[in-house]
Amino acid sequence: MSPPDMAHCKGACHLPHRGAYSLHCHCLGYIDMDKDALTGWALANGWQMIAGSPSLTKPSSPKEAIVRMAFKATVVNLEVKKPAGKWEKVSGQSYGKITADEDTGLPLGLGLETIPGFTMLMRENKDRMMFAKMGGTERAGRTRF
């Protein structure tokens, strides 16, 4: 579902109707997250595009995806890579049943909030991206040799 335009609230709504992730409108309630909203949320929260899917990587191997969102026509699946290299679906949900958490923007309905270790893995990926943007090897004005 695409977020509505602001015509329904006659400009009184101060919350974003479209953005990195569609949050909610005070007069409509939660707005469903579609593929674009999920991708935007993921990329803003430490995920990176690998092989066309938003993915989280191993801390020790930042080029190897171990968690990914696999988008289908009507559903999104959360998949984890098994040690043998095969992807296993751990959860899935139709786009219409996924909404953004009002405070954090975390997509609710995929089970991301209940998977042990997911929050830590996402934080490690996000921190690694932030350090890379700051120059990676530079710390406190010194360059590592």
C-alpha positions in Angstrom: 0.0 0.0 0.0 1.4 3.4 -0.9 1.2 6.2 1.7 -1.7 8.6 1.0 -1.1 12.2 0.0 -1.8 14.9 2.6 -5.2 15.8 1.1 -7.0 13.5 3.6 -5.9 15.6 6.6 -6.0 19.0 4.9 -2.4 19.8 5.8 -3.0 19.4 9.6 -0.8 16.3 9.7 2.8 17.1 10.7 4.1 13.5 10.4 5.8 12.3 7.2 3.6 10.5 4.8 6.6 9.3 2.7 10.2 8.9 3.8 12.9 6.4 4.5 10.2 4.3 6.0 6.5 5.2 6.1 5.6 5.8 9.7 2.0 6.8 10.3 -0.4 9.5 10.0 -2.2 10.7 13.1 -5.5 10.6 11.4 -5.2 7.2 9.5 -3.1 5.2 12.0 -0.3 3.0 10.8 0.6 2.9 7.1 1.7 -0.4 5.7 5.3 -0.8 4.7 5.9 -1.8 1.0 9.1 -3.0 -0.7 10.4 0.5 -1.1 9.7 1.5 2.5 11.3 -1.7 3.8 14.4 -1.2 1.6 14.7 2.4 2.7 14.4 1.5 6.4 17.0 -1.3 6.0 19.5 0.8 4.2 19.2 3.5 6.8 19.7 1.0 9.6 22.9 -0.8 8.7 21.7 -3.2 5.9 23.4 -3.1 2.5 22.4 -4.2 -0.9 24.1 -7.5 -1.8 22.9 -9.5 -4.8 19.8 -7.2 -5.1 18.6 -7.8 -1.5 18.9 -5.7 1.7 21.3 -7.8 3.7 23.2 -8.0 7.0 26.8 -9.3 7.0 29.0 -11.2 9.3 31.1 -8.9 11.5 34.2 -10.8 10.5 33.3 -10.9 6.8 31.6 -7.7 5.7 31.1 -8.8 2.1 29.2 -12.0 3.0 25.5 -11.7 3.6 24.1 -13.9 6.4 20.6 -12.3 6.7 18.5 -10.9 3.9 15.1 -9.7 3.0 13.8 -11.5 -0.1 11.0 -9.6 -1.7 8.3 -11.4 -3.6 5.2 -10.1 -5.4 3.0 -9.9 -2.3 5.2 -11.0 0.6 8.7 -10.3 2.1 10.6 -13.2 3.6 13.4 -12.9 6.1 16.1 -15.5 5.3 19.2 -16.7 7.1 22.2 -18.3 5.4 22.9 -21.8 6.8 26.6 -22.8 7.2 26.3 -25.0 4.1 25.4 -21.9 2.1 21.7 -22.5 1.6 19.2 -19.8 2.5 16.5 -20.7 5.0 13.3 -18.7 5.5 12.8 -17.8 9.2 9.8 -15.6 8.8 7.6 -14.0 6.1 4.6 -11.7 5.9 2.5 -10.0 3.4 3.2 -6.3 2.9 -0.2 -5.3 4.1 0.5 -6.8 7.6 3.9 -5.0 8.1 3.9 -1.7 9.8 6.6 0.6 11.2 7.0 0.9 14.9 5.9 4.4 15.9 9.1 5.1 17.9 11.9 3.2 16.1 10.6 2.6 12.6 11.4 -1.1 13.0 9.1 -3.1 10.7 6.7 -5.0 12.9 5.2 -8.2 11.6 8.4 -9.9 10.3 9.6 -11.0 13.7 12.7 -8.8 13.6 12.0 -7.7 17.1 11.9 -11.2 18.5 14.9 -12.9 16.7 17.7 -13.3 19.3 20.9 -11.4 18.3 19.3 -9.6 15.4 19.5 -6.2 17.1 23.2 -6.6 17.9 24.0 -7.8 14.4 22.1 -4.8 12.9 23.9 -2.4 15.3 27.4 -3.9 14.3 26.5 -3.5 10.6 25.3 0.1 11.2 28.4 1.0 13.2 30.7 -0.4 10.5 28.9 1.7 7.9 29.3 4.8 10.0 33.0 4.2 10.6 33.5 3.7 6.8 31.8 7.0 6.1 34.1 8.7 8.6 37.2 7.5 6.8 37.4 4.0 8.2 41.0 3.9 9.5 41.3 7.4 10.9 40.7 7.8 14.6 41.1 11.0 16.6 43.0 12.7 13.8 45.5 10.0 13.4 45.9 7.7 10.4 46.6 4.0 11.0 49.7 2.7 9.2 
